[in-house]
């Protein structure tokens, strides 16, 4: 990563590029994992988390519309779903909630807050708009069933 950053910096200097936020460039040098996505063309800028990987295991993440559907998916998982009591998952959950700016938006078409609508059988949390990009929105919608993300951030 450091070599590629040095080469990129050299190319940028030849093109007279001015970096306004040096901290961002420095942060890239210490990065070990970069997750990226290209959404919009085929996905309509929608993403859902389907799997998580921790402790050398790939586990399912239910993309549920409401509590009833979430509970059903948990019952049907046959041990292939994440364990909310696992210490590693708790850390992963905290990172996904706190290192994320996405919030559920309340609008005329979706006037019910997610915390209330989630409990209704006909509610579809996956259709609720959020204030961020598709990646962060997907994470928030995957974490919300476990614990209200806004409440988690305040705690």
N, C-alpha and C positions, 0 to 999 in steps of 0.2 A: 504494500500500500504506500509506504514512504517513497519508494522509487517512482511509482506512478505519479504521486503528488509532485515530486521534484520535477519530473518531465513535464507535467502539466503546467507547473509554475513557470518553467522556462519558456514553454510555448506561449503562455499568457503574457509574459514580459516582452516577447518579440512582437506581439500584437498590441502592445501598449495598453493592456487591461489594467484597470485600477481596482483593487480589492478594497471595498469600504469596511468590511467586517472581518478583520484578520482572525478573530476568535473562531469564526466558522471554519476557516481554512485549517487552523491549528487543531480544531476538534476532529476534523477528518483524519488527521495523522494518527490519532489514538483510537480510531474506530476499528473494531474487529469484525463487526457484522453490519452489512448495509442491506436493508430490505427495501425493495422498490416495486412499484407497480405501474402499469400503463393501463389506465381504465378510461372508459368513455365510449370508445368506438363500438364495441360489441356488448359491453356490460351495462350501458346506460349509466355509467358512473356509480354503480352499486357493487358493493363487495360484502360478503359474509364470511365469517371465520368458520371453517369446516373441521379443521384439525389443529391440535397443539402438540408440540414436541418438547418434552422435558424428562429428565432422568432416563434418557435413552429409550423413551417410549413415545409412540405416536398415538394420540388419543382423540376421540371424537369430541367435537364441540357442537351442541345442538343449536341450530338456527331456528329458534322457536318464535312464533308470533305472539304467544300469550302464556300465562302460567300453566293453564291446563295442558297445552301442547308441550311445554317444557317438562312438566312432570311425567307425561306419557313417554317422551323421548328418554328421560332418565331411567324410567322403569324398563324400557325396552333395550337399554344399552348393553346388557350382558357383560358389564365390567370393562367395556371398551371406551368409556367416557372418563373425562378428568374427575379427580377426587378433590372436592373443594376443601377438604381437611388436610390434604397433603401439604407439607411445609414448602416444598418447591413451587407448587401451584399457587400458594398464597403469595409468594414473592412475585411470581409471574403476573398474578391478578393485580397486585399493587402497582407494578410497573405499567401495566396496560391502562390502568385507571388514572394514575397520577401524571404520567408522561404523555398526556393526551389532552388536547384542547376542545374536543368535540362535545357538544351539548345537544340534547333533544330540543327541538323547536316546537313551541305551541303556536298553532295558527288557526285560522277560521275553518280550514278543512280538517284539522286535527286539534280541536280545542281541549281535549282531555290530556292532562299530564300523564306521562308514561307510567309513573308510579301507581296511578289509579286505573288507567286503561289496561295495564298488564294483567289485572285480576279478572277482567271480563273475557268470556269465552269467544266473543266475536271480534275482539281487538286484534290488530295486526301491528305489532311494534316494528316489524321490518320495513313497513311503509312510512314510518314517521321520519320526517326530514331532520337532519342534524346540521350543526353549524360548521362542519369541517369537511376535509376531503374524504374520499371513499375509504381509504385505509383506516383512518381514525374512526370514522363512522362505523365501519365493520367491527372494530375492536369494542367500541362502546356498546353496540347491540349484542355482542357476545358476552360481555361482562355484566350488563344490567340485570339479567335474571338471577345472578348470584348475590349481588348487593347493589343497591342504588348507587350509581357512579358518583353523582353529586354529593351524596351523603358521605361516601368513602373519601372523597377529596377534602371535605371539611374536617373529617376526623383526624 
